[in-house]
Amino acid sequence: MATNLALNIEILDYAFMQRALLAAVLVGITAPAVGIYLVQRRQALLGDGIGHVAMTGVGLGFLLSWSPVWMATAVSVVGAVLMELIRWYGRTRGDIALAMLFYGGMAGGVMFINLAPGGSNANLTSYLFGSLSTVSESDVTAICLLAAFVVLVTIGLRRQLFAVSQDEEFARVTGLPVRALNLLTAITAAVTVTVAMRVVGLLLVSALMVVPVAAAQQLSRSFAATFAISVAIGVSVTIGGTVTSYYQDVPPGATIVLLTIGAFMLLTVAATPLARRRARAAALVAAREAGDPAECAIPGTRTPTGKVGV
């Protein structure tokens, strides 16, 4: 045990691991916090589409010698807003808008990175799949600021965002600014993608936004409990994946996503008995409300059909 503790403390001796772990914690909080609204809206692939658009921002950052994180944030926000506008005014289905984000974002990122002085597709690798050693102090500063925005929005406006995610028409009738809240959700998702890209990678970030929420839903049906459990899962797998990546020299993004899927499978198996009990309880309640004599009979008494209650 002493050896394991020494190894864990050793991680904190390196500045790059301190930055990576801080970024991992922030990613573990923000990704599920936004993902729960995307899952409710049935837009689970929105993060994936925005991740492809962010590639254009990364390429522009290299081309213009600006911060790739901030440039990716700006481009991602513009892409998310455009997708919402197309959905509203262009009468275009959401999957078509996502397809345009996919292909245009990927093409723009590859083009700009190759036009940059000394640039090549190899420069995109750490942004596509995550990298511990390349998280700089400026990246951490940007991630902290962006994560603070995401947390303020997802927690401060949780009631309004949940109402819109559940039923837009009902939310509109109650007087909520549905379009503004939809735009805010898309912008927050775009910001979250850029928060996560240095740790998880642009191509894998969507999994961290969706899978922890799906795992949490195996245990809970209430919004507050699902939110808390999904964030706990997100933080656990990002820290676990980051530490595993350091010791085993494996890609952090892939490790985190595989751990997330493993957590989902484990919770699904563990929740199966709970789901069965819930189903039996729901069936019993339904039978009682329907007045089924066989279900409502007092133990030891006979029903009108002659059956003995048990």
C-alpha angles and dihedrals in degrees: 000000000000090000092052091049091051090051092050092050090048089065091063092055090075119076094212091055091049089054092044094050092048090050090047092054092049091048091049090055101041102041097059091036089063096031094064090065092045091052090050090050091048090240098123092144095052091095091052092052092048089048090060091048089051088062087070090054092050090050091049090050091057092043095050095034091240129132107290090210096056093039091050089050092053094046093045092052091050091049093049092049092048091051091053091047091051090050091052105038107017094057085226121148117249094243091058091052089049091050091054090050091050099051100033093046094049093046093047093049094050092045097049095043090054092047091053116099107269090356126146139162088268088073090064095056098086090048094046098049105014131252132213099202095052098058101113130193090256089052091052091050091051092045092051093051094045093045090052089055092050093049093048092051099042095046102030094050098030095124094050095043092047092050092052092045091053101044124354095190094052091046090051092051090052090056101256117148093245098178093048091049091048090052091048091051091051092047091048090051090051091051091048091054091057091045090056102039097086092054107027102019132238095269094053104035094093090065091058090050095051113024098059089052091049089049092050091051089062089068104032140032099191119093096229094050093045090050093051095044094047091051090048090051091047094053092044096052095043092051092042092048093047093050092045091050091054096050100036098036094232129140109281096214095053092043093052093048093048090050089050092052089046090053090051092052092046093050091045091056092044092048096051095089089045091052091051092052090049091050092050091047091049091049091050092050091048091050092050092050089050090051097239104180092208092057097039100044118126112244111264095018130104124243122221088265092057097254119137116235115239 
